[in-house]
Amino acid sequence: MSIEQIFAKERDRYVQFLVETRSKIAGEFSKTVGELLISINNEAIPYPYRYLRIDVMSSLHDGTPKPYEVKIDLDPTFEAKGFNFGQFIVEIYPFTWNSVQILVNQPIENTRQLEGWITRWLDVEDKNPANSLGTSQAVHSFTPVGHHGEWWYLTGDFGSAPADALVEFVELMAGQGMTRIVIKSGEENA
């Protein structure tokens, strides 16, 4: 299986679950929207990391807003795989499209380029047209870059963004000189 096929399989598995979950909630609460973009009102969180898309948001029968986070379990049949692209290596361990942790073996020097990529895929201006499933084709959130030992990392919820978004991210990191890129679950217990 190619790297693109692995990403597409995980993306499709999650998006189908997201759409099914949104439909179930909408069946119970008529005022329901999917992938609502919000900004956390906290200047201590830098742009674009303060933006996120809530998987599903409903208005309960009494008018109280209720956000839902749609999480899917790891695919028990997922097998780790490595890819050697000559200039860099990509290792892929079990992950879900809604919790992708990307680790790189060098500091991310061009944070402006990274944040531009995040901003574009978050679709903060809501320019992406919804697809046939009614999804936004956007990522839902990213954490700021962290550092532990010899690794730099960030975690993203790729939401309903196409598989090409993660391919682009890998290319972005390789373009910044990373020689080892690891993709794994961002969940603590995975």
Number of C-alpha atoms within 10 A of each C-alpha: 6 9 17 12 11 15 21 18 13 19 23 15 15 22 23 13 15 24 18 13 19 21 16 11 17 18 11 12 15 12 15 20 19 22 23 16 19 13 13 11 9 8 8 8 13 10 13 20 18 18 22 21 23 19 24 22 22 21 16 14 11 6 9 9 12 11 16 15 13 17 16 16 11 16 12 7 7 13 10 12 14 13 13 11 10 7 11 17 16 21 17 21 15 19 23 25 29 29 21 21 21 24 25 23 16 18 17 18 10 11 12 10 14 16 16 12 16 24 20 16 20 27 20 18 9 13 10 15 11 12 10 6 12 13 18 24 23 28 26 26 25 23 15 17 16 13 13 8 6 10 16 17 21 16 22 21 23 26 27 27 21 19 21 13 19 23 14 12 15 20 14 16 22 19 12 16 17 21 18 18 23 18 21 19 21 20 15 5 5 11
